[in-house]
Amino acid sequence: MSAYRGGPNTFSIIGLSSKPLQVYSRPTYSCEYQNSNNNSSSFVKAYKILPDWGFGRVYTVLVINCTFPAGIADDSSVGGRLILHAPATNQRNESLIAIVEPPKSWDVSHFVSPPKYDYLYCGSPLYGTLSPQRMREWIAYHVRLFGAKSHFVIFDSGGIHPEVFEVLKPWMDLGYVSLQDVKEQERFDGYYHNQFLLVNDCLHRYRFDAKWMFFFDVDEYIYVSPKLSLRSVTDSLEEFTQFTIEQVPMSNKLCLTQDSGKTSEKWVMEKLVYRNVKKVARRDRKYAIQPRNVFATGVHLSKNFEGESAHKTEKLIKYFHYHGTIATRQDTCQQFINDTSTTIGDDTPFILETNMRMITPSVKRFELETIGTILQSTRQ
């Protein structure tokens, strides 16, 4: 469980709960704030959000909002503590201390000041045997795209083995990356390594630190046209709290004949150059939000926010998806083609797509100029 102050009088608590309990009992919660100055207590009914859209397994995710009347919890000079009263299995309430605030431990200016970051990435849980080289490519690409005032929150669910950590460390030393160890939460059977829990923790932990938050995976690359910048895209979408991003699905094995024999030296985005153009009803979208207007969030979009959402954004921004390549510890190229289009497998059509390939030299130069040659010998 984690909890964060969201303003002078409001708090958010994020945690796991029994899925059957939430589905069949529909429990209610209350919040108590104990003022340490005069030992007074105030109680309010909590507002509960279930952000997993029914995807929960044994455990589901709760986001609980506690909002108190003015004058209860808004004096930072005295301190206090937030207590959540939750139903227990014995039909009695269990009291959980969510936050303890020493005097002068928070400042109201934090909630109204310009954010520290323009862009903050909230990652998915990383697990399994990940490719250090793929992670190297992904982080260099996105630090370049997101710019100097950006930050990346990476969640380690067991996938940050020593070789991957060595790839992230130069960017951590420069202040671009924070690594959160969440392996302990693997004990709890929630949807996709408790992804809903992690993205909601990230939302509320950094809610006032970033202008925009992005949510996507490490085998996905955000793309804007060279004629645009990420800043120009987000500025044009300023009136929206949320915008979703269309997928460009790429083959994870088709490469150009001219690259045969050289692909082990090439990055995924420069050697995987065939786009899946099979017509389907819909493809997964990813998204970005202005977090100060968002109360809870999900994997593919948020449904709990103030404001409007933009979905027709494909002329401004897309994301390239190289499915599964982050976990491939060998060369991804399995088939070489000399045509601008092809059809393979279950009659899936592919066409040549080189936008990411053309960007790659600039990304490699950026990495070299920013962190030097330290990662040049990174293994697949």
Buried (B, 14 or more C-beta within 10 A) or exposed (E): BBBBBBBBBBBBBBBBBBBEBBEEEEBEBBBBBBBBEEEEEBBBEBBBBBBBEEBBEEBBBBBBBBBBEEEBBBBBEBBBBBBBBBBEEEEEBEEBEBBBBEEEEBEEEEBEEEBEBBBBBBBBBBBEEBBBBBBBBBBBBBBBBBBEBBBBBBBBBBBBBEBBBBBBBBBBEEEBBBBBEBBEBBEEEBBBBBBBBBBBBBBBBBBBBBBBBBBBBBBBBBBBEEEEEBBEBBEBBEEBBBBBBBBBBBBBBBBBEEBEEEBEEBBBBBBBBBBBEEEEEEEBBBBBBBBBBBBBBBBBBBBBBEEEBBBEBEEBBBBBBBEEBBBBEEBBBEEBBEEEEBEBEEEEBBEBBEBBBEBBEEBBEBBBEBBEEEBEEBEE
